[in-house]
Amino acid sequence: MTWGPTMLREDDDPELIRRVAAKDRRAFETLYQRYVHRLHRYLSRLIPSPGLTEEVLDDVMLVVWQNAARYNQTSRVSTWIFGIAHHKALKARARLASRPAAMPLSDDEATGNESPEDVTMRGDMGRLLARGLATLSPEQRAVVELTFYQGCSYAEIAEITRAPVNTVKTRMFHARRRLAPLLTALGLASRPAAEEKPAPEEKSG
């Protein structure tokens, strides 16, 4: 796989969460700095409004601060945090959709507000990939982002999105099929997934 996640240290996340649960502000700052850019990138792909993305990001980290004691260690800390972010993003999208006179999205809003990680992949390839992701449904985009940019397994994505693993595989199947011409043109290898097939119960993402 030639396009993939930036591998970040997570081995001491459980200890950080334990300290955050005890209201250790220094531990929270460390956790915040570790996740803020990853979360911003993910949220900006799901929420077509930079301002609302920032608002939701703050809300996510507030939930982490307030509810760290509820982390039960059955999954990675990153899975728990991204699960919070995913559902906050869905609620934010619903609020946007309910607005009576939504303004047309600018190109920057349609492709997401750039984070420092986005800056590193800026250029023709980065812009084309961003535009390709913008053509996916929010559900498909979430699976692609979590797989290739956050390094999540299908089981972890299922936990984050509260969807069956087969549904996650279905969404990735349709996302890769839609992005295939673009990835081929860019010469990018896709993630091998022998069992990646559309699940019988869901024909679209």
Backbone as ProteinMPNN parsed JSONL, in Angstrom:
{"seq_chain_A": "MTWGPTMLREDDDPELIRRVAAKDRRAFETLYQRYVHRLHRYLSRLIPSPGLTEEVLDDVMLVVWQNAARYNQTSRVSTWIFGIAHHKALKARARLASRPAAMPLSDDEATGNESPEDVTMRGDMGRLLARGLATLSPEQRAVVELTFYQGCSYAEIAEITRAPVNTVKTRMFHARRRLAPLLTALGLASRPAAEEKPAPEEKSG", "coords_chain_A": {"N_chain_A": [[0.853, -1.187, 0.0], [0.758, 2.068, -0.975], [-0.322, 4.468, -0.265], [-1.223, 5.518, 2.835], [-1.768, 5.189, 6.433], [-0.336, 7.507, 8.782], [1.835, 6.325, 11.051], [1.391, 6.532, 14.41], [2.423, 6.995, 17.796], [0.765, 5.063, 20.181], [0.925, 3.503, 22.34], [1.033, 4.269, 25.021], [-1.423, 5.376, 25.446], [-3.6, 4.266, 27.042], [-2.641, 4.735, 29.656], [-2.492, 7.507, 29.633], [-5.218, 8.124, 29.362], [-6.134, 7.109, 31.782], [-4.951, 8.907, 33.524], [-6.132, 11.258, 32.623], [-8.736, 10.753, 33.366], [-8.437, 11.116, 36.041], [-8.336, 13.787, 36.086], [-5.963, 15.033, 35.249], [-4.431, 17.609, 33.9], [-2.141, 17.992, 32.369], [-1.736, 15.486, 31.207], [-4.021, 15.399, 29.655], [-3.48, 17.467, 27.845], [-1.325, 16.345, 26.476], [-2.612, 14.154, 25.273], [-4.472, 15.54, 23.747], [-2.828, 16.973, 21.914], [-1.807, 14.804, 20.565], [-3.977, 13.78, 19.174], [-5.413, 15.843, 17.943], [-4.908, 16.804, 15.27], [-5.331, 14.523, 13.722], [-8.026, 14.009, 14.312], [-9.154, 16.377, 13.376], [-8.686, 16.2, 10.636], [-10.246, 13.928, 10.021], [-12.876, 14.705, 10.836], [-13.233, 16.948, 9.196], [-13.561, 15.809, 6.733], [-16.043, 14.731, 6.906], [-17.8, 16.709, 7.675], [-19.149, 19.369, 6.036], [-18.25, 22.065, 6.567], [-16.002, 24.313, 7.676], [-16.042, 25.907, 10.046], [-17.946, 24.597, 11.666], [-16.685, 22.169, 11.888], [-14.503, 22.776, 13.565], [-15.926, 23.419, 15.876], [-17.164, 20.965, 16.497], [-14.894, 19.402, 16.898], [-13.842, 20.561, 19.247], [-15.94, 19.861, 20.925], [-15.783, 17.078, 20.91], [-13.305, 16.633, 22.211], [-13.937, 17.714, 24.666], [-15.827, 15.875, 25.576], [-14.134, 13.656, 25.82], [-12.497, 14.556, 27.914], [-14.401, 14.807, 29.971], [-15.464, 12.244, 30.17], [-13.517, 10.304, 30.402], [-13.162, 8.38, 32.356], [-14.996, 6.478, 31.697], [-13.949, 4.954, 29.699], [-13.392, 1.671, 28.795], [-11.355, -0.066, 28.143], [-11.696, -2.178, 26.35], [-11.191, -1.806, 23.737], [-8.925, -0.102, 21.488], [-7.704, 3.097, 22.589], [-7.783, 5.042, 20.619], [-9.806, 4.045, 18.953], [-12.03, 4.348, 20.595], [-12.07, 7.168, 20.907], [-12.35, 8.046, 18.225], [-14.799, 6.919, 17.722], [-16.48, 8.524, 19.262], [-16.054, 10.929, 17.895], [-17.042, 10.296, 15.341], [-19.837, 9.995, 15.709], [-20.537, 12.471, 16.717], [-19.988, 13.939, 14.441], [-21.916, 12.969, 12.636], [-24.25, 13.932, 13.844], [-23.784, 16.647, 13.583], [-23.823, 16.941, 10.797], [-26.491, 16.352, 10.354], [-27.692, 18.543, 11.568], [-26.823, 20.561, 9.855], [-28.11, 19.787, 7.498], [-30.706, 20.292, 8.146], [-30.996, 22.983, 8.038], [-32.723, 25.702, 6.613], [-31.839, 27.335, 4.466], [-29.271, 26.599, 3.101], [-25.974, 27.549, 2.268], [-24.184, 27.318, -0.865], [-21.445, 25.051, -1.077], [-18.013, 25.92, -0.881], [-15.022, 25.178, -2.816], [-12.992, 24.593, -0.989], [-14.46, 23.955, 1.304], [-15.851, 21.748, 0.406], [-13.862, 19.849, 0.088], [-12.736, 19.733, 2.522], [-11.254, 21.332, 5.374], [-7.848, 22.168, 5.505], [-5.532, 20.39, 7.467], [-2.413, 20.251, 9.319], [-1.426, 17.731, 8.503], [-2.722, 17.465, 6.055], [-1.416, 19.446, 4.649], [1.076, 18.343, 4.151], [0.563, 16.589, 2.122], [-0.165, 18.179, 0.112], [-0.658, 19.473, -3.195], [-0.829, 18.379, -6.64], [-1.508, 15.611, -6.544], [-2.507, 15.316, -3.93], [-4.689, 17.101, -3.987], [-6.286, 15.955, -5.97], [-6.904, 13.492, -4.797], [-8.33, 14.404, -2.586], [-10.549, 15.55, -3.819], [-11.579, 13.28, -4.984], [-12.337, 11.8, -2.714], [-14.334, 13.469, -1.855], [-16.408, 12.83, -3.52], [-17.539, 10.577, -2.547], [-20.02, 8.888, -0.525], [-20.879, 10.013, 2.82], [-20.635, 7.827, 4.585], [-19.041, 5.984, 3.155], [-16.77, 7.548, 2.821], [-15.925, 7.834, 5.452], [-15.103, 5.209, 6.053], [-12.94, 4.883, 4.263], [-11.213, 6.94, 5.132], [-10.71, 6.11, 7.802], [-9.519, 3.648, 7.37], [-7.249, 4.014, 5.579], [-5.949, 6.346, 6.43], [-6.013, 6.438, 9.206], [-5.342, 3.935, 9.998], [-7.047, 1.906, 10.91], [-8.562, -1.267, 11.622], [-11.055, -3.346, 9.968], [-12.767, -4.351, 11.895], [-12.406, -2.514, 13.965], [-13.343, -0.208, 12.707], [-15.991, -0.929, 12.399], [-16.772, -0.877, 15.06], [-16.387, 1.837, 15.665], [-18.187, 3.131, 13.914], [-20.479, 1.856, 14.532], [-21.578, -0.175, 12.966], [-22.231, -3.28, 11.228], [-19.507, -5.539, 10.504], [-19.591, -6.603, 7.907], [-21.039, -4.617, 6.616], [-19.237, -2.518, 6.731], [-17.242, -3.573, 5.071], [-18.681, -3.661, 2.694], [-19.091, -0.924, 2.201], [-16.436, -0.112, 1.82], [-15.844, -1.602, -0.451], [-17.52, -0.399, -2.427], [-16.547, 2.199, -2.295], [-13.872, 1.917, -3.121], [-14.321, 0.971, -5.683], [-15.492, 3.221, -6.864], [-13.369, 5.013, -6.637], [-11.397, 3.803, -8.087], [-10.614, 4.435, -10.89], [-9.331, 6.919, -10.493], [-7.278, 6.285, -8.643], [-5.817, 4.486, -10.158], [-4.961, 6.149, -12.227], [-3.284, 7.821, -10.793], [-1.366, 6.075, -10.077], [-1.413, 4.684, -7.681], [-1.292, 2.154, -5.25], [-3.854, 0.016, -4.082], [-5.31, -1.021, -0.962], [-4.839, -4.407, -0.215], [-7.458, -6.704, 0.05], [-8.777, -9.571, 0.643], [-11.281, -10.513, 1.371], [-12.945, -8.472, 0.768], [-15.884, -7.678, -0.227], [-19.124, -6.817, -1.533], [-21.595, -6.941, 0.959], [-24.317, -9.242, 1.165], [-26.669, -8.176, 2.308], [-26.585, -5.452, 1.917], [-26.53, -3.305, -0.701], [-25.534, -0.89, -1.445], [-23.485, 1.937, -0.413]], "CA_chain_A": [[0.0, 0.0, 0.0], [1.61, 3.236, -1.071], [-0.945, 5.586, 0.451], [-1.673, 4.871, 4.046], [-1.786, 5.986, 7.653], [0.872, 7.886, 9.484], [1.829, 5.529, 12.267], [1.634, 7.368, 15.567], [2.542, 6.266, 19.054], [-0.466, 4.939, 20.954], [1.109, 2.473, 23.362], [0.764, 4.774, 26.366], [-2.747, 6.005, 25.492], [-4.405, 3.867, 28.207], [-2.153, 5.423, 30.846], [-2.921, 8.901, 29.514], [-6.652, 8.184, 29.66], [-6.285, 6.909, 33.222], [-4.585, 10.177, 34.162], [-7.159, 12.237, 32.265], [-9.888, 10.446, 34.22], [-8.122, 11.705, 37.349], [-8.309, 15.229, 35.832], [-4.594, 15.483, 35.057], [-4.489, 18.498, 32.734], [-0.962, 17.781, 31.526], [-2.009, 14.279, 30.423], [-5.021, 15.761, 28.655], [-2.801, 18.251, 26.817], [-0.56, 15.396, 25.666], [-3.577, 13.411, 24.467], [-5.037, 16.496, 22.79], [-1.853, 17.217, 20.85], [-1.63, 13.56, 19.825], [-5.148, 13.454, 18.362], [-6.139, 16.978, 17.384], [-4.8, 16.901, 13.811], [-5.988, 13.34, 13.163], [-9.47, 14.222, 14.431], [-9.552, 17.474, 12.492], [-8.728, 15.66, 9.275], [-11.401, 13.028, 9.892], [-14.113, 15.486, 10.924], [-13.369, 17.855, 8.055], [-14.024, 15.024, 5.59], [-17.448, 14.375, 7.1], [-18.606, 17.905, 7.934], [-18.838, 20.343, 4.978], [-18.21, 23.425, 7.11], [-14.817, 24.439, 8.541], [-16.394, 26.426, 11.359], [-18.616, 23.553, 12.434], [-15.664, 21.162, 12.176], [-13.783, 23.219, 14.761], [-16.857, 23.316, 17.0], [-17.33, 19.554, 16.83], [-13.617, 18.947, 17.451], [-13.816, 20.994, 20.648], [-16.946, 19.08, 21.64], [-15.238, 15.727, 21.065], [-12.278, 16.629, 23.243], [-14.615, 17.95, 25.942], [-16.396, 14.584, 25.968], [-13.009, 12.841, 26.276], [-12.116, 15.069, 29.235], [-15.457, 14.562, 30.953], [-15.881, 10.843, 30.249], [-12.365, 9.397, 30.308], [-13.339, 7.269, 33.303], [-15.887, 5.479, 31.097], [-13.204, 4.109, 28.776], [-13.378, 0.356, 29.457], [-10.173, -0.824, 27.717], [-12.011, -3.309, 25.471], [-10.712, -1.439, 22.417], [-7.889, 0.92, 21.556], [-8.166, 4.439, 22.938], [-8.085, 5.742, 19.366], [-11.117, 3.579, 18.499], [-13.014, 4.999, 21.464], [-12.123, 8.598, 20.589], [-12.915, 8.219, 16.891], [-16.219, 6.608, 17.81], [-17.125, 9.758, 19.725], [-15.978, 11.908, 16.8], [-17.921, 9.89, 14.238], [-21.241, 10.252, 16.012], [-20.682, 13.922, 16.782], [-20.001, 14.412, 13.058], [-23.222, 12.648, 12.055], [-25.219, 14.868, 14.399], [-23.503, 17.956, 12.988], [-24.333, 16.896, 9.424], [-27.954, 16.407, 10.42], [-28.052, 19.936, 11.848], [-26.611, 21.325, 8.619], [-29.134, 19.41, 6.523], [-32.002, 20.826, 8.559], [-31.037, 24.422, 7.853], [-33.585, 25.973, 5.463], [-31.188, 28.013, 3.335], [-27.847, 26.305, 3.15], [-25.175, 28.179, 1.222], [-23.384, 26.359, -1.624], [-20.126, 24.829, -0.523], [-16.851, 26.31, -1.677], [-14.16, 24.035, -3.068], [-12.287, 24.263, 0.234], [-15.392, 23.291, 2.216], [-16.218, 20.445, -0.147], [-12.77, 18.905, 0.246], [-12.275, 19.715, 3.903], [-10.267, 22.323, 5.769], [-6.565, 21.5, 5.604], [-4.803, 20.281, 8.713], [-0.996, 20.091, 8.989], [-1.208, 16.505, 7.73], [-3.144, 17.737, 4.695], [-0.422, 20.28, 4.001], [2.176, 17.51, 3.704], [0.193, 15.903, 0.885], [-0.699, 19.178, -0.81], [-0.151, 19.326, -4.556], [-1.793, 17.804, -7.571], [-1.987, 14.316, -6.078], [-3.337, 15.522, -2.753], [-5.946, 17.746, -4.359], [-7.111, 14.993, -6.695], [-7.423, 12.528, -3.827], [-9.351, 15.067, -1.778], [-11.751, 15.674, -4.644], [-12.135, 11.945, -5.126], [-13.018, 11.478, -1.46], [-15.54, 14.295, -1.748], [-17.477, 12.238, -4.33], [-18.081, 9.424, -1.84], [-21.012, 9.158, 0.513], [-20.209, 10.173, 4.116], [-20.324, 6.517, 5.16], [-17.894, 5.446, 2.424], [-15.624, 8.415, 3.115], [-15.472, 7.494, 6.799], [-14.377, 3.938, 5.994], [-11.658, 5.126, 3.591], [-10.375, 7.739, 6.038], [-10.306, 5.325, 8.961], [-8.653, 2.562, 6.922], [-5.983, 4.408, 4.974], [-5.285, 7.458, 7.105], [-5.945, 6.211, 10.646], [-4.823, 2.599, 10.241], [-8.02, 1.079, 11.636], [-9.026, -2.514, 11.013], [-12.493, -3.333, 9.696], [-13.467, -4.555, 13.165], [-12.378, -1.239, 14.686], [-14.251, 0.713, 12.013], [-17.347, -1.356, 12.75], [-17.044, -0.381, 16.413], [-16.459, 3.301, 15.608], [-19.387, 3.562, 13.191], [-21.614, 1.052, 15.011], [-22.118, -0.883, 11.805], [-21.666, -4.619, 11.113], [-18.271, -5.621, 9.728], [-19.941, -6.792, 6.502], [-21.434, -3.311, 6.079], [-17.981, -1.786, 6.543], [-16.613, -4.122, 3.867], [-19.486, -3.224, 1.559], [-18.803, 0.491, 1.945], [-15.096, -0.028, 1.236], [-15.933, -2.137, -1.81], [-18.086, 0.619, -3.321], [-15.639, 3.351, -2.316], [-12.72, 1.583, -3.972], [-14.786, 0.884, -7.065], [-15.672, 4.591, -7.346], [-12.078, 5.696, -6.689], [-10.433, 3.009, -8.856], [-9.997, 5.149, -12.016], [-8.439, 7.955, -9.986], [-6.099, 5.655, -8.058], [-5.038, 3.933, -11.274], [-4.333, 7.275, -12.919], [-2.23, 8.354, -9.937], [-0.382, 5.033, -9.848], [-1.421, 4.32, -6.27], [-1.744, 0.787, -4.96], [-4.933, -0.039, -3.098], [-5.109, -1.993, 0.118], [-5.366, -5.733, -0.533], [-8.469, -7.198, 0.998], [-9.312, -10.741, -0.035], [-12.687, -10.715, 1.68], [-13.647, -7.208, 0.572], [-16.957, -7.87, -1.18], [-20.354, -6.231, -1.011], [-22.382, -7.875, 1.751], [-25.612, -9.494, 0.52], [-27.786, -7.399, 2.829], [-26.465, -4.036, 1.613], [-26.031, -3.188, -2.057], [-24.924, 0.418, -1.66], [-22.931, 2.485, 0.807]], "C_chain_A": [[0.884, 1.229, 0.0], [0.967, 4.49, -0.533], [-1.583, 5.012, 1.684], [-1.528, 5.758, 5.251], [-0.407, 6.392, 8.112], [0.853, 7.166, 10.826], [2.249, 6.4, 13.444], [1.684, 6.516, 16.826], [1.207, 6.261, 19.782], [-0.284, 4.023, 22.156], [0.831, 2.976, 24.772], [-0.575, 5.502, 26.461], [-3.575, 5.569, 26.704], [-3.961, 4.57, 29.496], [-2.553, 6.897, 30.813], [-4.397, 9.048, 29.869], [-6.898, 7.999, 31.159], [-5.983, 8.217, 33.965], [-5.598, 11.272, 33.838], [-8.398, 12.015, 33.125], [-9.711, 11.008, 35.619], [-7.958, 13.228, 37.242], [-6.886, 15.801, 35.835], [-4.554, 16.313, 33.767], [-3.285, 18.322, 31.812], [-1.154, 16.541, 30.646], [-3.022, 14.588, 29.321], [-4.381, 16.562, 27.516], [-1.992, 17.346, 25.893], [-1.492, 14.626, 24.73], [-4.167, 14.308, 23.384], [-4.082, 16.707, 21.615], [-1.648, 15.976, 19.983], [-2.766, 13.322, 18.83], [-5.751, 14.621, 17.599], [-6.079, 17.033, 15.862], [-5.456, 15.705, 13.118], [-7.507, 13.513, 13.186], [-9.945, 15.318, 13.495], [-9.664, 16.982, 11.053], [-9.98, 14.809, 9.07], [-12.703, 13.809, 9.887], [-14.311, 16.371, 9.704], [-13.809, 17.129, 6.803], [-15.517, 14.705, 5.696], [-18.357, 15.585, 7.254], [-18.237, 18.991, 6.927], [-18.887, 21.792, 5.456], [-17.022, 23.54, 8.047], [-15.146, 24.925, 9.943], [-17.033, 25.376, 12.243], [-17.649, 22.431, 12.778], [-14.906, 21.513, 13.451], [-14.658, 23.073, 16.005], [-17.006, 21.874, 17.458], [-16.043, 18.989, 17.434], [-13.498, 19.327, 18.926], [-14.776, 20.157, 21.498], [-16.442, 17.669, 21.906], [-14.229, 15.685, 22.208], [-12.864, 16.931, 24.623], [-15.226, 16.658, 26.468], [-15.291, 13.66, 26.491], [-12.59, 13.261, 27.687], [-13.139, 14.67, 30.305], [-15.729, 13.078, 31.192], [-14.728, 9.845, 30.153], [-12.514, 8.196, 31.231], [-14.229, 6.167, 32.736], [-15.18, 4.598, 30.066], [-12.946, 2.763, 29.446], [-12.261, -0.574, 28.993], [-10.483, -2.053, 26.88], [-11.576, -3.042, 24.037], [-9.58, -0.436, 22.582], [-8.497, 2.263, 21.946], [-8.558, 5.202, 21.675], [-9.445, 5.324, 18.824], [-12.226, 4.247, 19.297], [-13.179, 6.475, 21.095], [-12.74, 8.836, 19.213], [-14.388, 7.832, 16.848], [-17.015, 7.809, 18.28], [-17.18, 10.768, 18.583], [-16.951, 11.571, 15.683], [-19.366, 10.271, 14.522], [-21.515, 11.737, 16.229], [-20.763, 14.5, 15.362], [-21.346, 14.143, 12.395], [-24.297, 13.606, 12.55], [-25.037, 16.251, 13.789], [-24.015, 18.016, 11.553], [-25.849, 17.0, 9.404], [-28.42, 17.833, 10.701], [-27.904, 20.795, 10.6], [-27.724, 21.053, 7.609], [-30.487, 20.012, 6.86], [-32.107, 22.34, 8.386], [-31.794, 24.755, 6.57], [-32.89, 26.577, 4.255], [-29.691, 27.812, 3.409], [-27.131, 26.959, 1.987], [-24.418, 27.112, 0.444], [-21.987, 26.242, -1.025], [-19.049, 25.337, -1.455], [-16.014, 25.07, -1.927], [-13.441, 23.611, -1.801], [-13.193, 23.528, 1.2], [-15.732, 21.904, 1.718], [-15.134, 19.408, 0.072], [-12.213, 18.88, 1.649], [-11.226, 20.763, 4.183], [-8.941, 21.628, 6.029], [-6.012, 21.525, 7.022], [-3.318, 20.203, 8.343], [-0.696, 18.821, 8.201], [-1.606, 16.711, 6.28], [-2.074, 18.515, 3.941], [0.71, 19.432, 3.433], [1.845, 16.775, 2.408], [-0.438, 16.866, -0.12], [-0.026, 19.026, -2.167], [-1.198, 18.652, -5.404], [-2.369, 16.491, -7.052], [-2.915, 14.481, -4.892], [-4.685, 16.124, -3.092], [-6.869, 16.775, -5.085], [-7.711, 13.954, -5.747], [-8.535, 13.146, -2.988], [-10.651, 15.191, -2.553], [-12.398, 14.314, -4.859], [-12.905, 11.53, -3.88], [-14.325, 12.251, -1.331], [-16.697, 13.731, -2.566], [-18.138, 11.045, -3.629], [-19.194, 9.848, -0.895], [-20.269, 9.342, 1.838], [-19.794, 8.841, 4.737], [-19.104, 5.892, 4.486], [-16.632, 6.231, 2.746], [-15.052, 8.08, 4.493], [-14.645, 6.213, 6.789], [-13.008, 4.124, 5.359], [-10.711, 5.886, 4.515], [-9.843, 6.892, 7.184], [-9.352, 4.195, 8.572], [-7.283, 3.064, 6.517], [-5.236, 5.499, 5.729], [-5.158, 7.27, 8.609], [-5.492, 4.799, 10.998], [-5.744, 1.672, 11.0], [-8.325, -0.211, 10.877], [-10.521, -2.407, 10.739], [-13.286, -3.515, 10.991], [-13.512, -3.258, 13.969], [-13.314, -0.221, 14.047], [-15.694, 0.365, 12.33], [-17.725, -0.84, 14.135], [-17.228, 1.136, 16.408], [-17.784, 3.76, 15.015], [-20.65, 2.833, 13.646], [-22.352, 0.384, 13.852], [-21.516, -2.285, 11.78], [-20.407, -4.616, 10.246], [-18.576, -5.793, 8.243], [-20.369, -5.479, 5.853], [-20.205, -2.457, 5.829], [-17.289, -2.262, 5.266], [-17.357, -3.685, 2.611], [-19.161, -1.778, 1.195], [-17.415, 0.67, 1.333], [-15.097, -0.542, -0.197], [-16.425, -1.075, -2.781], [-17.203, 1.859, -3.398], [-14.452, 3.087, -3.233], [-13.131, 1.489, -5.434], [-14.952, 2.285, -7.66], [-14.329, 5.294, -7.543], [-11.074, 5.015, -7.606], [-9.817, 3.76, -10.038], [-9.004, 6.207, -11.568], [-7.155, 7.348, -9.437], [-5.204, 5.055, -9.13], [-4.282, 5.041, -11.997], [-3.168, 7.842, -12.122], [-1.141, 7.325, -9.656], [-0.286, 4.598, -8.404], [-1.96, 2.91, -6.092], [-2.846, 0.854, -3.928], [-4.632, -1.114, -2.083], [-5.662, -3.35, -0.275], [-6.359, -6.185, 0.513], [-9.221, -8.339, 0.347], [-10.805, -10.912, 0.188], [-13.52, -9.469, 1.427], [-14.647, -7.346, -0.574], [-18.211, -7.212, -0.633], [-21.158, -7.275, -0.255], [-23.755, -8.043, 1.126], [-26.722, -8.576, 0.993], [-27.702, -5.918, 2.505], [-25.821, -3.874, 0.263], [-25.406, -1.84, -2.353], [-24.474, 0.972, -0.336], [-23.79, 3.538, 1.367]], "O_chain_A": [[1.69, 1.402, 0.914], [1.653, 5.497, -0.358], [-2.409, 4.105, 1.589], [-1.206, 6.94, 5.127], [0.575, 5.696, 7.857], [-0.046, 7.38, 11.639], [3.353, 6.943, 13.455], [1.066, 5.454, 16.903], [0.59, 7.307, 19.979], [-1.229, 3.79, 22.909], [0.433, 2.194, 25.636], [-0.836, 6.179, 27.456], [-4.198, 6.416, 27.344], [-4.79, 4.952, 30.322], [-2.91, 7.47, 31.842], [-4.784, 9.973, 30.582], [-7.767, 8.654, 31.736], [-6.678, 8.579, 34.914], [-5.889, 12.118, 34.683], [-9.036, 12.973, 33.563], [-10.682, 11.336, 36.302], [-7.502, 13.877, 38.183], [-6.637, 16.893, 36.348], [-4.637, 15.761, 32.669], [-3.407, 18.488, 30.598], [-0.778, 16.548, 29.473], [-2.898, 14.102, 28.197], [-4.711, 16.349, 26.35], [-1.971, 17.547, 24.679], [-1.2, 14.465, 23.545], [-4.34, 13.883, 22.241], [-4.489, 16.626, 20.456], [-1.348, 16.092, 18.795], [-2.553, 12.734, 17.77], [-6.54, 14.4, 16.681], [-7.099, 17.284, 15.221], [-6.062, 15.851, 12.057], [-8.19, 13.205, 12.209], [-11.011, 15.208, 12.89], [-10.617, 17.308, 10.345], [-10.684, 14.954, 8.071], [-13.549, 13.595, 9.018], [-15.435, 16.529, 9.227], [-14.372, 17.745, 5.897], [-16.173, 14.442, 4.688], [-19.556, 15.497, 6.992], [-17.112, 19.491, 6.96], [-19.501, 22.642, 4.812], [-17.025, 22.927, 9.114], [-14.596, 24.42, 10.922], [-16.71, 25.269, 13.426], [-17.769, 21.808, 13.833], [-14.691, 20.659, 14.311], [-14.182, 22.654, 17.06], [-16.979, 21.588, 18.655], [-16.093, 18.192, 18.371], [-13.099, 18.507, 19.753], [-14.468, 19.795, 22.633], [-16.645, 17.125, 22.992], [-14.292, 14.807, 23.069], [-12.345, 16.459, 25.635], [-15.153, 16.374, 27.663], [-15.484, 12.963, 27.487], [-12.358, 12.414, 28.549], [-12.773, 14.25, 31.402], [-16.168, 12.689, 32.274], [-14.945, 8.671, 29.854], [-12.037, 7.107, 30.911], [-14.219, 5.043, 33.238], [-15.747, 3.605, 29.609], [-12.359, 2.705, 30.526], [-12.216, -1.737, 29.394], [-9.61, -2.904, 26.711], [-11.59, -3.951, 23.208], [-9.31, 0.026, 23.691], [-9.665, 2.53, 21.665], [-9.553, 5.926, 21.668], [-10.173, 6.16, 18.288], [-13.24, 4.663, 18.737], [-14.301, 6.969, 20.986], [-13.566, 9.735, 19.054], [-15.144, 8.356, 16.03], [-18.097, 8.086, 17.764], [-18.217, 11.383, 18.332], [-17.609, 12.458, 15.138], [-20.044, 10.816, 13.651], [-22.618, 12.206, 15.949], [-21.518, 15.44, 15.115], [-21.862, 14.995, 11.671], [-25.152, 14.043, 11.78], [-26.014, 16.946, 13.51], [-24.579, 19.028, 11.138], [-26.422, 17.66, 8.536], [-29.42, 18.284, 10.143], [-28.746, 21.648, 10.316], [-28.217, 21.969, 6.95], [-31.318, 20.221, 5.977], [-33.18, 22.914, 8.566], [-31.531, 24.146, 5.533], [-33.319, 26.349, 3.124], [-28.939, 28.73, 3.735], [-27.614, 26.933, 0.855], [-24.041, 26.092, 1.022], [-21.426, 27.219, -0.53], [-19.156, 25.203, -2.674], [-16.258, 24.023, -1.327], [-13.287, 22.416, -1.545], [-12.759, 22.579, 1.852], [-15.886, 20.979, 2.514], [-15.429, 18.223, 0.225], [-11.314, 18.094, 1.946], [-10.394, 21.056, 3.324], [-8.908, 20.601, 6.707], [-6.027, 22.56, 7.689], [-2.994, 20.098, 7.16], [0.178, 18.818, 7.334], [-0.941, 16.213, 5.372], [-1.845, 18.286, 2.753], [1.25, 19.742, 2.371], [2.75, 16.381, 1.672], [-1.131, 16.463, -1.053], [1.08, 18.493, -2.25], [-2.311, 18.385, -4.951], [-3.58, 16.278, -7.112], [-3.981, 13.868, -4.84], [-5.71, 15.71, -2.55], [-8.079, 16.764, -4.855], [-8.877, 13.583, -5.877], [-9.549, 12.506, -2.711], [-11.73, 14.963, -2.006], [-13.623, 14.206, -4.909], [-13.999, 10.973, -3.978], [-15.3, 11.752, -0.77], [-17.847, 14.106, -2.341], [-19.179, 10.562, -4.075], [-19.296, 11.014, -0.515], [-19.138, 8.875, 1.972], [-18.727, 8.74, 5.344], [-18.234, 5.337, 5.158], [-15.558, 5.655, 2.922], [-13.835, 8.049, 4.674], [-13.604, 6.14, 7.442], [-12.017, 3.586, 5.855], [-9.545, 5.517, 4.661], [-8.655, 6.951, 7.503], [-8.476, 3.826, 9.354], [-6.268, 2.604, 7.04], [-4.008, 5.561, 5.668], [-4.288, 7.878, 9.232], [-5.28, 4.494, 12.172], [-5.281, 0.747, 11.667], [-8.34, -0.234, 9.646], [-11.18, -1.485, 11.221], [-14.344, -2.911, 11.168], [-14.53, -2.938, 14.583], [-13.992, 0.535, 14.743], [-16.528, 1.253, 12.509], [-18.859, -0.416, 14.358], [-18.124, 1.658, 17.072], [-18.428, 4.665, 15.544], [-21.753, 3.152, 13.203], [-23.581, 0.388, 13.784], [-20.399, -2.475, 12.261], [-20.266, -3.778, 9.355], [-17.9, -5.199, 7.403], [-20.095, -5.25, 4.675], [-20.135, -1.747, 4.826], [-16.808, -1.451, 4.475], [-16.743, -3.377, 1.59], [-18.978, -1.451, 0.022], [-17.227, 1.497, 0.441], [-14.425, 0.022, -1.06], [-15.825, -0.869, -3.836], [-17.119, 2.498, -4.447], [-14.075, 3.946, -4.031], [-12.374, 1.881, -6.322], [-14.599, 2.517, -8.816], [-14.157, 6.069, -8.483], [-10.012, 5.574, -7.882], [-8.596, 3.733, -10.188], [-7.953, 6.378, -12.187], [-6.064, 7.837, -9.729], [-3.979, 5.106, -9.026], [-3.109, 4.887, -12.336], [-2.178, 8.292, -12.699], [-0.11, 7.654, -9.068], [0.779, 4.192, -7.94], [-2.956, 2.527, -6.707], [-2.784, 1.659, -2.999], [-3.809, -2.0, -2.311], [-6.835, -3.451, -0.634], [-6.121, -6.059, 1.714], [-10.175, -8.125, -0.401], [-11.518, -11.396, -0.692], [-14.683, -9.412, 1.829], [-14.302, -7.156, -1.74], [-18.358, -7.059, 0.58], [-21.381, -8.374, -0.762], [-24.31, -7.076, 0.604], [-27.613, -8.22, 0.221], [-28.648, -5.181, 2.783], [-24.668, -4.266, 0.085], [-24.804, -1.662, -3.413], [-24.965, 0.581, 0.723], [-23.465, 4.112, 2.407]]}, "name": "protein", "num_of_chains": 1, "seq": "MTWGPTMLREDDDPELIRRVAAKDRRAFETLYQRYVHRLHRYLSRLIPSPGLTEEVLDDVMLVVWQNAARYNQTSRVSTWIFGIAHHKALKARARLASRPAAMPLSDDEATGNESPEDVTMRGDMGRLLARGLATLSPEQRAVVELTFYQGCSYAEIAEITRAPVNTVKTRMFHARRRLAPLLTALGLASRPAAEEKPAPEEKSG"}
